[in-house]
Structure formats: structure tokens, C-alpha cells
């Protein structure tokens, strides 16, 4: 499992942008496609909203990648 810690710069980051900024997706569009496929989970639950607001303390999982969002 690859663990990534993402430092949040504001109150939240949109899920598709988080995937791009963390280097999991090549672009925001690729991040949206991953979310639409139903392969992205937030705090253990599948998330289908591409622009879901991800806040500090949440954990995003995709395959063997785990992104922990820090403040």
C-alpha cells in the first residue's frame, strides 16, 4: 500500500483535484473519470461525487493508494 500525506492549503479540496494534486491522476479529468468508475473511497465509503469536498482528517483510498488529508 502506498501512503500519501496531502497538506491542505484551504478549508477543503475537491475530490477530483485531490487525486490530481496527489499525483494519483494525470489530470482533473482523469480524476473525475476515476470517481465516476466508483473506484475511489472516502473514509471507507465509495464516493461518486466528483467535486465532493475533502477536508482535513479524511482518508481517500484508490486501489493500493491511501491519501491522508492533513491541515
Secondary structure, DSSP 8 states (H G I E B T S, - for coil): -EEEEEE--SS-EEHHHHHHHTTSSSSHHHHHHHHHTT-EEETTEE---TT-EE-TT-EEEETTEEEEEE-
